[in-house]
Amino acid sequence: MSNVYAYVRVSTLQQNEDRQVIAMSEVQVPEKNIYVEKQSGKDFNRPMYRKLLKRLKANDVLYVKSIDRLGRNYDEVLEQWRILTKQKRVDIVVLDMPLLDTRRGKDLLGTLIADLVLSLLSYVSENERCEIRQRQKEGIEAAKRKGVRFGRPKKILPDNFEEIYMRWMKKEINGSEAARLCNFSRTTFYRKVKETEEIKKTY
């Protein structure tokens, strides 16, 4: 007798898997058979996915919400599809794309149509990800040209930094006290001292 499973993946711990889990419940996948993974798609060394693969048997049905849950790029999606459908002989149902339901059209034409749709969708998904990364890169470069700074903002020197610096140089106060007076950590204070001394060398 065949069993029904679902694979749910979110890319970060902050993302919520509820939308995918609800979709699986609506197609009557038993809760105990829903495998949830909270890891990125950077590789397939994913414990829940590996555990699921071990449980799947021929003629079982595997639901995924969208095709990109199976891999991070075109090649990986196709490879996992091949492993699941050819090696494990499992049926796959992609909820967001009804054409990708291997329970239908088991003849040669049906298999060909599913393979073509899969290839096209995988290519489009990867292309979209590449375009998003490119747009992000271009946006960052444009922002940098406009003077936008990324990362932690630089600590502004207090008005009395020179006075504190001179007291520290004369050993009137130690580094910890100087840092406290500047409202810096010791590391930041010593870095600012180094920057100040480098600037003075150029004059």
N, C-alpha and C positions, 0 to 999 in steps of 0.2 A: 504494500500500500504506500502511495506517495505522500510526502509531507510538504507543508507549505512554510517557507521561511522568508525573512526580509533582512536586508542589509541597509543600515542607516549610518551615514557618516557626516560629521561636521568637521570643519577644518581646524577649529581652535576650541579651547576649553570654554571660551566666552560665548560661542555660538550656541543657539538653542536647537535641540533636535526634535522638539515637540511637533512641529509641522509635519515632519517626515513620519514620526511615530503614529500620529493621528491618521495619516493617509494609509498606513499599513493596517491599522485597526479597522478602517472602513472597508478594506477588502478581506476582512476576516483572517488576518494572519494572527495566530495565537501569540499572546504577549511573550511567552517563554521562548518563542522562535524568532523574536526580533533581536537582531544583533546590532548593538549601537557602538560606534567607534568615534572617539573624539581625538582624532589625530589628522595631521595634514596628509595630502596624497603624495608626499615626496618619495615614498617608497611603499612596497607592499609587505613589509615586515610588520604587519598590524595584527596584534594578538586576536582580536575578535574576528577579523576576516579569516585568519588561519584556522581558528576554531570552527568557524562556519563551514569552511571548505572540507574539513575532516568529517563533518556530520552529513553533508550533502550526498545523496545517493541518486542513482539513475532514476529518472522520471519525477524527482522532486521538483517543486516550483520555487523559484527565487524572485522576490519582488525588490525592485529598487525604485526610488522616486524619479531619478534622472540618470542619464547615461554616464555623466561625469562622476558619479559615486563610485564607479568601478575603477577609475584610474586618473592620473594627473595629466595624461596627454594621450594623443591619438594612438600611439603604438601600444601603450599599456592597456587602454580600454579594449582594443582589438585582441590583445593577448589574453586578457582575462575572460573576454567573451568566448574565445576559442577553447580555453581550459574548461570553462563551465559547460559549454554546449557540446563540445566534441569529446573531451576526456571524461568529464564527470557525467555527461549526457543528462544535464539538468535543463529544465525549461526556465527561461528568463522572461519576466514581464516588467517593462519600463513604464511606470504609471504616467509620466509626462509625455510619452510618445506611444500611443496605442498600436502603431504599426510594428513596434518592437515587442512582439508577444510571440514567442516561438511555439506556443501551444497551437497557434493557427498556422495553416498553410505548411504542413509538414512535407509537402511534395517539393520537387526540385525548384519550381517557380517561386513558391512561398519562401524557401530558404534563400534563394537568390535575391528576392526583394528585401528580405530582412537584412541580409549582408550588405546590400547597397545602401539602405537607409542608415544602418549602423556606421558604415564607413563615412558617409556624408556628415552625419551628426557629430561623429568624433572629430572629424576635420574642422567643422564649424566651431565646435566648443573650444578646441585648442587654439584656433585662429582668434577667437574672441579674447581668450586669456592673454595671448601674445599682444593683441591690440591694446588691451587694458594696461599691461605692463609698459608698453611703449608710450601710451598717453600719460601715464604716471611719471615716467622718466622725462618726457618733454615738459610736463607741467612743473616738475622740480627745477629743471634747467631754466625755464622761463622765470620762475620765482627767484632763483638765485641771481639772475641778471638784473632783476628789479631791486636787489638788495635784501631779499627775505633770507633770514638766517634759519638754518635747521639745527636741531639738537638743543642742548641746554643753553639758555641765555647766559652770557658772560656776566660774572659778578662785577658790579660797578664799584670802583674804588671809593671809599668814604672820603669826605673832605679833609679829614685829618690824617690820611694815610701817610703823607710825607713825614709828619711829626712823629707818628708811631714808628715808622720805618727807621727814622734817625735814632729814636730812643732804643730800638732793638739793636741797631748797629753799635751803639755806645754801651750795649749790654746793661742798660738800665732796667730793661724788662726782657723776659725770655720769649721764645716763640709762641708758647701756649697763651701767654698774657697778651702778646701783640695780636694774635689771631682773634682772641675774645674781644678786644677793643675794636677790631675791624668788623666784628660779626662774621668772621670767616672760620672755616675749619683750618687746622694747621697746614694741611696740604695746600689749600687754596692760598693761604697767606704766603707760603714759601714760593708758590708758583708766581704770585703777583710780584714778589720781591725779585725773582729771576727776570720777569718781563720788564720790570722797571730798570733793572741794571743793564739789560740788553739795550733798552731805549737810550739810556745815558751814554752807552758806548758809541752810539751812532752820532752823537753831538760833539 
